Amino acid sequence: MRIGAQFVALACAWGSSFLFIKVALDGLTPAQVVWGRLVLGALALCAVMAVTRSRIPRDPGLWLRLSVVSVLLCVVPFLLFSWAEQHLDSGMASILNATTPLLTLAVSTVALADERLDRRRTAGLLAGFAGVLALIGPGGLAGGGGHLMAELACLGATACYGVAFVYLRRFITPLGLPAVSVAFVQVTIGAVIMLAATPWLAAPAPRIDAPIALSMLALGALSTGLAYLWNNNIVQAWGAVNAAAVTYLTPVVGVTAGVILLDERLTWNQPLGAVLVIAGIMAAHGTPRPAPRPVGVAGAAAVAERADAEVKERAVR
């Protein structure tokens, strides 16, 4: 598959993941959705590892660090988004997920010595968070509508992503490991955590029909599994900053899928909030620009380390 096609596939996989969650919740609990998502994602990445003949890292210290990443990047945010979509439309969840780069920038400003706010980034953060307030809307801010807690859960999930991306940049990226191997380990650890919790997740008994089964297969194998491989290929071919442009497309895919396939209603504040959020991202991180093509894994790691948008590359949704 050519890189351009992989870019489109990645935007569709991540953008439609919120649709798949919404459909799966018709017969599964939020925790059961996450269980299936991580187990299927781990199996898909296991197949990718076998096909690419990638090696599994054996350093116990690395596995411990990736366990932290797995909890922050997979288990907790997946649970929060799945719970929230019991109360929110899938399109709304996809737009709130687009705040990930803004929250990551806020975390990195505090945690990383080389990240400092300037006027451009400050303006981007303010615009982005104004978009968040627009998304929540007057009713949510006043405590009405019953959706405020679900919206805060989505923002809690993106905050977890932000902490995880900064942790990855500080402790994992400098090692120059293949992204497929890192993704396999972190998703597999998440799957093991959910498998260990199976006795507490079995009730109520899941109801699985064809739409739910297909949604879970797509959510696990595509949105949580193969998407990591596509993202890695795009970063190596186009550079980290250009690859990060997928962040601008995922809420468009999510909202469109929800409106067309689930007959979700688009309210006035959603496109307004989405425009402000995306404008804030572009102001804070800059628009995609040409980047040197990396040579091998070490080159990809070097570009990712230099790029401000590296923190947005692996958002799983």
C-alpha positions as CSV (number, residue, x, y, z in Angstrom):
1,M,0.0,0.0,0.0
2,R,1.4,3.4,-1.0
3,I,2.1,6.0,1.7
4,G,-0.8,8.3,0.6
5,A,-3.2,5.4,0.8
6,Q,-1.9,4.5,4.2
7,F,-2.4,8.1,5.4
8,V,-6.0,8.0,4.3
9,A,-6.5,4.6,5.9
10,L,-5.0,5.9,9.1
11,A,-7.3,8.9,9.3
12,C,-10.3,6.6,8.6
13,A,-9.2,4.0,11.1
14,W,-8.7,6.5,13.9
15,G,-11.6,8.7,13.0
16,S,-14.1,5.8,12.8
17,S,-13.0,4.2,16.0
18,F,-15.6,6.2,17.9
19,L,-18.3,4.9,15.6
20,F,-17.2,1.3,16.2
21,I,-17.3,1.9,20.0
22,K,-20.8,3.3,19.8
23,V,-22.0,0.3,17.8
24,A,-20.3,-2.2,20.1
25,L,-21.9,-0.6,23.2
26,D,-25.3,-1.9,22.0
27,G,-24.3,-5.3,23.3
28,L,-21.2,-4.9,25.4
29,T,-20.2,-3.0,28.5
30,P,-17.5,-0.3,28.2
31,A,-15.0,-2.6,29.9
32,Q,-15.9,-5.5,27.5
33,V,-15.4,-3.2,24.6
34,V,-11.9,-2.4,25.8
35,W,-11.2,-6.1,26.5
36,G,-12.0,-7.0,22.9
37,R,-10.3,-4.0,21.5
38,L,-6.9,-4.7,23.2
39,V,-7.0,-8.5,22.7
40,L,-7.8,-8.2,19.0
41,G,-5.3,-5.4,18.6
42,A,-2.6,-7.5,20.2
43,L,-3.4,-10.4,17.9
44,A,-3.2,-8.1,14.8
45,L,0.2,-6.7,15.9
46,C,1.4,-10.2,16.6
47,A,0.7,-11.1,13.0
48,V,2.5,-7.9,11.9
49,M,5.5,-8.8,14.0
50,A,5.6,-12.3,12.4
51,V,5.3,-11.0,8.9
52,T,7.9,-8.3,9.4
53,R,10.1,-10.6,11.5
54,S,10.4,-7.9,14.1
55,R,12.0,-8.8,17.4
56,I,10.3,-8.6,20.8
57,P,12.3,-6.4,23.2
58,R,13.7,-8.4,26.1
59,D,14.9,-5.7,28.4
60,P,12.8,-6.0,31.7
61,G,13.3,-2.3,32.3
62,L,11.9,-1.5,29.0
63,W,8.9,-3.7,29.6
64,L,8.3,-1.9,32.9
65,R,8.4,1.5,31.2
66,L,6.1,0.3,28.5
67,S,3.7,-0.9,31.1
68,V,3.3,2.7,32.2
69,V,2.7,3.7,28.6
70,S,0.2,0.9,28.2
71,V,-1.9,2.0,31.1
72,L,-1.8,5.7,30.1
73,L,-2.1,5.2,26.3
74,C,-4.4,2.2,26.1
75,V,-6.2,0.9,29.2
76,V,-7.3,4.1,31.0
77,P,-8.2,6.3,28.0
78,F,-10.0,3.4,26.2
79,L,-12.1,2.8,29.3
80,L,-12.9,6.5,29.6
81,F,-13.9,7.0,26.0
82,S,-16.0,3.8,26.0
83,W,-17.8,4.9,29.2
84,A,-18.3,8.4,27.9
85,E,-19.9,7.2,24.6
86,Q,-22.8,5.8,26.6
87,H,-23.8,9.4,27.1
88,L,-22.2,11.2,24.1
89,D,-22.5,10.9,20.3
90,S,-19.5,9.3,18.6
91,G,-18.9,12.5,16.6
92,M,-18.7,14.6,19.8
93,A,-16.2,12.1,21.3
94,S,-14.0,12.3,18.1
95,I,-13.9,16.1,18.3
96,L,-12.9,16.0,22.0
97,N,-10.2,13.5,21.2
98,A,-8.7,16.1,18.9
99,T,-7.7,18.1,22.0
100,T,-4.9,15.5,22.5
101,P,-2.1,17.7,21.0
102,L,-3.2,20.7,23.1
103,L,-3.1,18.8,26.4
104,T,0.1,17.2,25.4
105,L,1.7,20.6,24.8
106,A,0.4,21.7,28.2
107,V,2.0,18.6,29.9
108,S,5.3,18.9,27.9
109,T,5.6,22.6,28.9
110,V,5.7,21.5,32.6
111,A,7.6,18.2,32.2
112,L,10.2,18.9,29.5
113,A,13.0,21.4,29.9
114,D,13.2,22.1,26.1
115,E,9.5,22.9,25.8
116,R,8.6,26.5,26.7
117,L,5.5,28.5,25.9
118,D,5.9,31.4,23.5
119,R,3.3,33.8,22.2
120,R,2.3,31.5,19.3
121,R,1.9,28.5,21.5
122,T,0.1,30.4,24.2
123,A,-2.3,31.8,21.6
124,G,-2.8,28.3,20.3
125,L,-3.6,26.8,23.7
126,L,-6.1,29.6,24.5
127,A,-7.8,29.1,21.1
128,G,-7.9,25.4,21.6
129,F,-9.4,25.5,25.1
130,A,-11.9,28.1,23.9
131,G,-12.9,25.4,21.4
132,V,-13.3,23.0,24.3
133,L,-15.6,25.4,26.1
134,A,-17.6,25.8,22.9
135,L,-17.9,22.0,22.5
136,I,-19.2,21.6,26.1
137,G,-21.7,24.4,25.4
138,P,-23.7,26.7,27.7
139,G,-25.9,23.8,28.9
140,G,-22.9,21.7,29.9
141,L,-21.2,24.6,31.7
142,A,-24.4,25.2,33.6
143,G,-24.6,21.6,34.6
144,G,-27.5,20.8,32.3
145,G,-27.9,18.1,29.8
146,G,-26.3,15.3,31.9
147,H,-23.3,15.1,29.5
148,L,-20.7,17.2,31.4
149,M,-19.2,14.2,33.2
150,A,-18.9,12.3,29.9
151,E,-17.2,15.2,28.2
152,L,-14.8,15.5,31.2
153,A,-14.1,11.8,30.9
154,C,-13.1,12.4,27.2
155,L,-10.8,15.2,28.3
156,G,-9.4,13.0,31.0
157,A,-8.6,10.4,28.4
158,T,-6.8,13.0,26.2
159,A,-4.9,14.1,29.3
160,C,-3.7,10.5,29.7
161,Y,-2.6,10.6,26.1
162,G,-0.7,13.8,26.8
163,V,1.2,12.4,29.8
164,A,1.9,9.1,27.8
165,F,3.3,10.9,24.8
166,V,5.6,13.0,26.9
167,Y,6.7,9.9,28.8
168,L,7.4,8.2,25.4
169,R,9.4,11.1,24.1
170,R,11.5,11.3,27.3
171,F,12.2,7.6,28.0
172,I,11.3,5.5,24.9
173,T,11.9,7.5,21.7
174,P,15.7,8.1,22.5
175,L,16.2,4.3,22.4
176,G,15.5,4.3,18.6
177,L,13.3,1.1,18.8
178,P,11.1,0.0,15.9
179,A,7.6,1.4,16.4
180,V,6.0,-1.9,15.6
181,S,7.8,-3.6,18.4
182,V,7.0,-0.8,20.9
183,A,3.3,-0.9,19.8
184,F,3.2,-4.7,20.1
185,V,4.5,-4.6,23.6
186,Q,2.3,-1.8,24.9
187,V,-0.9,-3.2,23.4
188,T,-0.1,-6.7,24.5
189,I,0.5,-5.5,28.1
190,G,-2.9,-3.8,27.9
191,A,-4.5,-7.0,26.6
192,V,-2.9,-9.0,29.5
193,I,-4.3,-6.5,32.0
194,M,-7.8,-6.8,30.6
195,L,-7.5,-10.6,30.4
196,A,-6.5,-10.7,34.0
197,A,-9.7,-8.8,34.8
198,T,-11.9,-11.1,32.9
199,P,-13.7,-12.6,35.9
200,W,-14.9,-9.2,36.9
201,L,-15.9,-8.2,33.4
202,A,-17.9,-11.2,32.3
203,A,-21.2,-9.9,33.8
204,P,-23.5,-9.0,32.3
205,A,-23.2,-11.5,29.6
206,P,-22.2,-9.8,26.3
207,R,-24.7,-9.8,23.4
208,I,-22.9,-10.1,20.1
209,D,-24.6,-9.8,16.7
210,A,-23.0,-9.2,13.2
211,P,-22.7,-5.3,13.5
212,I,-21.1,-5.6,17.0
213,A,-18.7,-8.3,15.9
214,L,-17.7,-6.4,12.8
215,S,-17.2,-3.2,14.8
216,M,-15.1,-5.0,17.4
217,L,-13.0,-6.6,14.7
218,A,-12.4,-3.2,13.0
219,L,-11.8,-1.5,16.3
220,G,-9.2,-4.0,17.4
221,A,-7.5,-5.1,14.2
222,L,-7.6,-1.8,12.4
223,S,-7.9,1.1,14.8
224,T,-5.7,-0.4,17.5
225,G,-3.5,-2.8,15.5
226,L,-2.6,-2.0,11.9
227,A,-3.0,1.7,12.5
228,Y,0.3,1.7,14.4
229,L,2.1,0.1,11.4
230,W,0.6,2.6,9.0
231,N,1.6,5.5,11.2
232,N,5.2,4.3,11.5
233,N,5.5,3.9,7.7
234,I,4.1,7.5,7.2
235,V,6.6,9.0,9.7
236,Q,9.5,7.3,8.0
237,A,8.4,8.4,4.5
238,W,7.1,11.9,5.2
239,G,8.5,12.9,8.5
240,A,6.9,13.3,11.9
241,V,5.4,16.8,11.4
242,N,3.7,15.9,8.1
243,A,2.4,12.6,9.6
244,A,0.9,14.6,12.4
245,A,-1.6,16.2,9.9
246,V,-3.8,13.2,10.4
247,T,-4.9,14.9,13.6
248,Y,-6.8,17.4,11.5
249,L,-8.7,14.7,9.7
250,T,-9.8,12.3,12.4
251,P,-12.6,14.5,13.8
252,V,-13.9,15.1,10.3
253,V,-14.1,11.4,9.7
254,G,-15.7,10.8,13.2
255,V,-18.4,13.4,12.8
256,T,-19.2,12.4,9.3
257,A,-19.5,8.7,10.2
258,G,-21.7,9.5,13.1
259,V,-24.1,11.7,11.1
260,I,-24.4,9.4,8.1
261,L,-24.3,5.9,9.7
262,L,-25.8,6.6,13.2
263,D,-28.1,9.5,12.3
264,E,-26.4,11.6,15.0
265,R,-27.5,15.3,15.2
266,L,-24.9,18.0,14.5
267,T,-25.4,21.0,16.8
268,W,-24.1,24.5,16.1
269,N,-21.4,24.4,18.8
270,Q,-19.7,21.3,17.5
271,P,-18.3,22.7,14.2
272,L,-17.5,26.0,16.0
273,G,-15.6,24.1,18.7
274,A,-13.9,21.9,16.2
275,V,-12.6,24.8,14.2
276,L,-11.3,26.5,17.3
277,V,-9.5,23.3,18.5
278,I,-7.9,22.7,15.1
279,A,-6.9,26.4,14.8
280,G,-5.4,26.1,18.2
281,I,-3.4,23.0,17.2
282,M,-2.1,24.7,14.1
283,A,-1.1,27.8,16.0
284,A,0.6,25.9,18.8
285,H,2.4,23.3,16.7
286,G,2.6,24.9,13.3
287,T,1.2,23.6,10.0
288,P,2.7,20.6,8.4
289,R,5.9,21.5,6.5
290,P,8.5,19.5,4.5
291,A,10.7,17.3,6.7
292,P,13.8,15.3,5.7
293,R,13.2,11.7,5.0
294,P,14.6,9.6,7.8
295,V,17.0,6.8,7.0
296,G,16.1,3.6,8.9
297,V,14.8,3.5,12.5
298,A,17.5,5.7,13.9
299,G,16.6,8.5,11.4
300,A,12.9,8.2,12.2
301,A,13.7,8.5,15.9
302,A,15.9,11.5,15.4
303,V,13.2,13.3,13.3
304,A,10.5,12.4,15.9
305,E,12.7,13.7,18.7
306,R,13.2,17.1,17.0
307,A,9.6,17.6,15.9
308,D,7.1,19.4,18.1
309,A,4.3,17.3,16.6
310,E,5.8,13.9,17.6
311,V,3.5,13.9,20.6
312,K,0.5,13.5,18.2
313,E,1.8,10.6,16.1
314,R,0.4,7.7,18.0
315,A,-3.1,8.9,19.1
316,V,-5.3,5.7,19.3
317,R,-8.5,6.2,19.3
